[in-house]
Amino acid sequence: MVPATTHLVGFSGETIWPLGQIALLVKIGDEVHSTSAWMNFMVIRSPSQHNAIIGRPGIRKIRAVPSTAHGMLKFPVEGGTVTLQSSRVIPMECAMISGSSIQSPAVSPVLEEKINIAIHPEYPEQTVAIGSTLTEKGRKELCSLLKQNLDIFAWKPADMTGVPRSIAEHRLNIREGYSPVRQKKRGQAPERNKAIQEEVEKLVDAGIMKEVHYHSWLSNPVMVKKHDGTWRMCVDFKDLNNACPKDCYPLPEIDWKVESLCGYSFKCFLDAYKGYHQIKMAKEDEEKTAFITSQGIFCYSKMPFGLKNAGSTYQRLVDKAF
């Protein structure tokens, strides 16, 4: 048995530190039809109805397909496929034995803490979150790696160079025969109107939107309160979206992404800085995104949120990048 470097989290949120981990040869099936594979097990001291639990990496090694709904497990062997079906008797016996002899301790959920670290000396308010379960050595190595590559991060809107049009740009492809729709101006409360003005000024300075004087389509801004109490400015593009065909480019399945993490010790989440605004709008479609404010009429020169096929355009760019 070798030492374990990470903790486990139970179904009820409790944190358990393993005694260690050990590799065992696991054989599933009978003498005639079976498969075997070496699997790593975390050894813990905890009340349980089972002697061992095979995780997703182990299931992947034997190429098995489990079904919890049917209580069955299928896996390939030489000459065919074996199907194992669970018996209700054994789990009931285990439950009776464990229930009479073991009292489960009261546990309280423990959330993993995040450590916020500033890696750029000129922007101390912008931090990265690192899991507290990392070792001191691992934390130092990660921070060192990030500091060596500060130039690939955007620290302010001016750092956004954007994506060349030859690689990606967003087109509306409005269907023929659709007449432009000009929404009537909606009144905004003073607090929302101030938030709209501040957001517009910021995005104009960043080159994400510009003022427009002659327009065919016209929409209204919609303000949404964020969890931190600030406002998020969106635009009501429903009329414009109705005139656009659907881009059926496939978006990723979150379940498949979670499954793809099996077998890896570390995972990292990266959030693109104003990712949608890195993609330019097609020149002929910019003024179609026009919206009305108390300060004037503005349109997007970069792709905004709320457009019908913005997600497909962004996913197509991400697939190209990787």
C-alpha positions as CSV (number, residue, x, y, z in Angstrom):
1,M,0.0,0.0,0.0
2,V,1.3,3.5,-0.9
3,P,0.3,6.8,0.6
4,A,-2.7,8.7,-0.8
5,T,-2.3,12.3,-1.9
6,T,-5.9,13.4,-2.0
7,H,-9.1,13.0,0.1
8,L,-12.4,11.5,-0.7
9,V,-15.9,13.1,-0.4
10,G,-18.8,10.9,0.7
11,F,-22.3,11.0,-0.7
12,S,-23.4,13.2,2.2
13,G,-20.5,15.6,1.8
14,E,-18.2,14.3,4.5
15,T,-14.4,14.4,3.9
16,I,-12.4,11.2,4.4
17,W,-8.7,10.9,4.2
18,P,-7.6,7.4,3.0
19,L,-5.1,5.2,4.8
20,G,-3.5,4.7,1.4
21,Q,-4.0,3.2,-2.0
22,I,-3.3,-0.3,-3.4
23,A,-3.4,-2.0,-6.8
24,L,-5.2,-5.3,-6.9
25,L,-6.0,-7.7,-9.7
26,V,-9.8,-7.9,-10.0
27,K,-11.5,-10.8,-11.8
28,I,-15.1,-10.5,-12.7
29,G,-17.2,-13.4,-14.0
30,D,-16.9,-17.2,-13.5
31,E,-14.3,-19.8,-14.4
32,V,-15.5,-20.1,-18.0
33,H,-16.4,-16.5,-18.9
34,S,-14.5,-13.7,-17.1
35,T,-12.3,-10.7,-17.5
36,S,-9.6,-9.2,-15.2
37,A,-7.7,-6.0,-14.8
38,W,-5.5,-4.3,-12.3
39,M,-7.3,-1.6,-10.5
40,N,-6.3,1.0,-7.9
41,F,-8.3,1.1,-4.7
42,M,-8.4,3.8,-2.0
43,V,-8.3,2.1,1.4
44,I,-10.5,3.9,4.0
45,R,-11.7,3.2,7.5
46,S,-15.5,3.8,7.2
47,P,-18.7,1.9,7.8
48,S,-20.0,0.5,4.5
49,Q,-22.3,-2.3,3.2
50,H,-19.7,-3.2,0.6
51,N,-16.1,-4.5,0.8
52,A,-15.1,-2.6,-2.4
53,I,-16.5,-0.1,-4.8
54,I,-15.3,-0.1,-8.4
55,G,-15.1,3.4,-9.8
56,R,-15.3,4.7,-13.4
57,P,-11.6,4.2,-14.2
58,G,-12.0,0.5,-13.2
59,I,-15.2,0.1,-15.3
60,R,-13.4,1.7,-18.2
61,K,-10.5,-0.8,-17.9
62,I,-12.8,-3.8,-18.3
63,R,-14.9,-2.0,-21.0
64,A,-18.1,-2.6,-19.0
65,V,-21.5,-0.9,-19.5
66,P,-23.4,-0.6,-16.2
67,S,-27.1,0.1,-15.8
68,T,-28.2,1.1,-12.3
69,A,-31.8,1.1,-13.5
70,H,-31.8,-2.6,-14.3
71,G,-29.1,-3.6,-11.8
72,M,-27.0,-5.1,-14.7
73,L,-23.4,-5.0,-15.9
74,K,-22.3,-6.0,-19.4
75,F,-18.7,-6.5,-20.4
76,P,-16.9,-8.1,-23.4
77,V,-15.0,-11.4,-23.0
78,E,-13.3,-13.7,-25.5
79,G,-16.1,-15.1,-27.6
80,G,-18.9,-12.8,-26.7
81,T,-20.5,-10.6,-24.0
82,V,-21.2,-11.5,-20.4
83,T,-24.2,-10.0,-18.5
84,L,-24.2,-9.9,-14.7
85,Q,-27.5,-9.2,-12.9
86,S,-27.6,-8.1,-9.3
87,S,-29.5,-10.1,-6.6
88,R,-31.7,-8.3,-4.1
89,V,-30.9,-10.9,-1.5
90,I,-27.2,-10.0,-1.0
91,P,-27.8,-6.3,-0.6
92,M,-30.6,-6.9,1.9
93,E,-28.4,-9.2,4.0
94,C,-25.6,-6.6,3.9
95,A,-28.0,-3.9,5.0
96,M,-29.3,-6.0,7.9
97,I,-25.8,-6.9,9.1
98,S,-24.5,-3.3,8.8
99,G,-27.6,-1.8,10.3
100,S,-27.4,-4.0,13.4
101,S,-23.7,-3.7,14.1
102,I,-22.6,-0.3,12.9
103,Q,-23.9,3.1,13.7
104,S,-23.2,5.7,11.1
105,P,-21.5,8.7,12.6
106,A,-23.1,12.1,12.2
107,V,-21.3,14.0,9.5
108,S,-21.6,17.6,8.2
109,P,-20.8,18.6,4.7
110,V,-17.4,20.0,4.1
111,L,-16.8,22.2,1.1
112,E,-13.4,22.3,-0.5
113,E,-11.8,25.7,0.2
114,K,-10.4,27.8,-2.6
115,I,-7.2,29.9,-2.3
116,N,-7.2,33.2,-4.2
117,I,-3.7,34.1,-5.4
118,A,-2.7,37.3,-7.3
119,I,-0.2,36.4,-10.0
120,H,0.2,39.8,-11.7
121,P,1.9,42.5,-9.6
122,E,0.1,45.3,-11.5
123,Y,-3.3,43.8,-11.1
124,P,-3.5,42.5,-7.5
125,E,-7.4,42.6,-7.5
126,Q,-7.5,40.0,-10.3
127,T,-6.8,36.6,-8.7
128,V,-6.9,32.9,-9.7
129,A,-8.6,30.3,-7.4
130,I,-6.5,27.3,-6.5
131,G,-7.9,24.2,-4.6
132,S,-6.7,24.0,-1.0
133,T,-6.0,20.2,-1.4
134,L,-3.0,20.9,-3.6
135,T,0.3,20.3,-1.8
136,E,2.6,23.3,-1.0
137,K,5.0,22.1,-3.7
138,G,2.2,21.7,-6.3
139,R,0.8,25.1,-5.5
140,K,4.2,26.8,-6.0
141,E,4.8,25.0,-9.2
142,L,1.4,26.0,-10.5
143,C,1.8,29.6,-9.6
144,S,5.3,29.6,-11.1
145,L,3.8,28.2,-14.4
146,L,1.1,30.9,-14.5
147,K,3.6,33.7,-13.8
148,Q,5.8,32.6,-16.6
149,N,2.9,32.9,-19.0
150,L,1.3,36.2,-18.0
151,D,1.3,37.4,-21.6
152,I,-1.4,34.9,-22.6
153,F,-4.0,36.3,-20.2
154,A,-6.1,39.5,-20.8
155,W,-5.9,41.8,-17.8
156,K,-7.9,44.7,-19.3
157,P,-10.3,45.2,-22.3
158,A,-7.5,46.7,-24.3
159,D,-5.6,43.4,-24.1
160,M,-8.2,41.7,-26.2
161,T,-6.7,41.4,-29.7
162,G,-9.7,39.5,-31.0
163,V,-9.9,36.7,-33.5
164,P,-9.0,37.4,-37.2
165,R,-12.0,37.4,-39.5
166,S,-10.3,34.7,-41.6
167,I,-10.7,32.3,-38.6
168,A,-14.1,33.2,-37.3
169,E,-16.8,35.9,-37.6
170,H,-20.5,35.9,-36.8
171,R,-23.1,36.2,-39.6
172,L,-26.8,36.6,-39.1
173,N,-27.9,35.2,-42.5
174,I,-31.3,36.8,-42.3
175,R,-33.9,34.9,-44.4
176,E,-35.2,36.6,-47.5
177,G,-38.5,38.3,-47.2
178,Y,-38.2,39.4,-43.6
179,S,-38.9,43.1,-43.0
180,P,-36.8,44.9,-40.4
181,V,-38.4,45.4,-37.0
182,R,-37.9,48.6,-35.0
183,Q,-38.9,48.1,-31.4
184,K,-40.4,51.1,-29.6
185,K,-38.2,52.6,-26.9
186,R,-38.9,51.2,-23.4
187,G,-38.6,53.4,-20.3
188,Q,-35.9,52.5,-17.8
189,A,-35.7,53.3,-14.1
190,P,-32.9,55.8,-13.2
191,E,-30.7,53.1,-11.6
192,R,-30.9,50.9,-14.7
193,N,-30.5,53.8,-17.0
194,K,-27.3,54.8,-15.3
195,A,-26.0,51.2,-15.5
196,I,-26.8,51.1,-19.2
197,Q,-24.8,54.3,-19.7
198,E,-21.8,53.0,-17.8
199,E,-21.8,49.7,-19.7
200,V,-22.1,51.4,-23.1
201,E,-19.3,53.8,-22.4
202,K,-17.1,50.9,-21.3
203,L,-17.8,48.8,-24.4
204,V,-17.4,51.7,-26.8
205,D,-14.0,52.5,-25.3
206,A,-13.1,48.8,-25.7
207,G,-14.2,48.8,-29.4
208,I,-16.9,46.2,-28.8
209,M,-19.7,48.5,-29.9
210,K,-20.1,51.8,-31.7
211,E,-22.7,54.5,-32.2
212,V,-24.9,54.2,-35.3
213,H,-27.1,56.9,-37.0
214,Y,-28.9,55.0,-39.8
215,H,-30.4,51.7,-38.9
216,S,-33.0,49.2,-40.2
217,W,-33.3,46.9,-37.1
218,L,-33.7,48.3,-33.6
219,S,-33.9,46.5,-30.3
220,N,-34.1,47.5,-26.6
221,P,-31.6,46.8,-23.8
222,V,-32.8,44.6,-20.9
223,M,-31.1,44.9,-17.5
224,V,-30.7,41.7,-15.4
225,K,-29.6,41.8,-11.7
226,K,-26.6,39.7,-11.0
227,H,-26.0,37.8,-7.7
228,D,-23.5,40.4,-6.5
229,G,-26.0,43.2,-6.9
230,T,-24.6,44.7,-10.0
231,W,-26.4,44.9,-13.4
232,R,-25.8,42.9,-16.5
233,M,-26.9,44.5,-19.8
234,C,-28.5,42.3,-22.4
235,V,-30.4,43.2,-25.6
236,D,-33.8,41.9,-26.6
237,F,-32.9,40.4,-30.0
238,K,-36.1,38.3,-30.2
239,D,-37.3,39.9,-33.4
240,L,-33.9,39.7,-35.0
241,N,-33.5,36.0,-33.9
242,N,-36.9,35.1,-35.5
243,A,-35.6,36.2,-38.9
244,C,-32.4,34.1,-38.6
245,P,-32.2,30.3,-39.5
246,K,-30.8,27.9,-36.9
247,D,-27.2,27.0,-37.0
248,C,-27.1,23.3,-36.0
249,Y,-23.4,23.1,-35.3
250,P,-23.1,20.5,-32.4
251,L,-22.6,21.8,-28.9
252,P,-20.7,19.6,-26.3
253,E,-22.6,17.2,-24.0
254,I,-21.7,18.0,-20.4
255,D,-22.0,14.3,-19.4
256,W,-19.4,13.3,-21.9
257,K,-17.1,16.0,-20.7
258,V,-17.4,14.8,-17.1
259,E,-16.8,11.2,-18.3
260,S,-13.6,12.3,-20.2
261,L,-12.0,13.3,-16.8
262,C,-11.8,9.7,-15.7
263,G,-8.3,8.6,-14.9
264,Y,-6.8,12.1,-14.4
265,S,-5.5,13.4,-11.1
266,F,-6.0,17.1,-11.9
267,K,-8.5,19.2,-13.7
268,C,-8.4,22.9,-14.7
269,F,-11.2,25.3,-15.6
270,L,-10.4,28.2,-17.9
271,D,-12.8,31.0,-18.6
272,A,-12.1,33.1,-21.7
273,Y,-12.0,36.8,-21.0
274,K,-15.2,38.2,-22.7
275,G,-15.0,35.2,-25.0
276,Y,-18.0,36.2,-27.2
277,H,-16.6,39.7,-27.7
278,Q,-13.4,38.2,-29.2
279,I,-15.3,37.4,-32.4
280,K,-16.1,40.1,-34.8
281,M,-19.5,40.6,-36.4
282,A,-19.7,40.5,-40.2
283,K,-19.5,44.1,-41.5
284,E,-22.9,43.9,-43.2
285,D,-24.6,42.6,-40.0
286,E,-23.2,45.1,-37.5
287,E,-25.9,47.7,-37.7
288,K,-28.6,45.0,-37.5
289,T,-27.7,44.6,-33.8
290,A,-28.6,48.3,-33.1
291,F,-30.3,49.1,-29.8
292,I,-31.7,52.3,-28.4
293,T,-30.6,54.0,-25.2
294,S,-31.1,57.5,-23.6
295,Q,-27.7,58.5,-24.9
296,G,-28.3,57.4,-28.5
297,I,-28.3,54.3,-30.7
298,F,-25.5,51.8,-30.7
299,C,-24.6,48.6,-32.4
300,Y,-22.1,45.8,-31.8
301,S,-19.0,45.4,-33.8
302,K,-18.2,42.3,-31.8
303,M,-20.5,39.3,-31.3
304,P,-22.9,39.9,-28.3
305,F,-24.8,37.6,-26.1
306,G,-28.4,36.9,-27.0
307,L,-28.0,36.3,-30.7
308,K,-29.6,33.1,-31.9
309,N,-26.5,31.3,-33.1
310,A,-23.8,33.0,-31.0
311,G,-23.2,29.7,-29.1
312,S,-22.6,27.7,-32.3
313,T,-20.2,30.3,-33.7
314,Y,-18.2,30.3,-30.4
315,Q,-18.1,26.5,-30.2
316,R,-16.9,26.3,-33.8
317,L,-14.0,28.7,-32.9
318,V,-13.1,26.7,-29.8
319,D,-13.0,23.4,-31.8
320,K,-10.7,25.1,-34.3
321,A,-8.4,26.3,-31.5
322,F,-8.1,22.9,-30.0
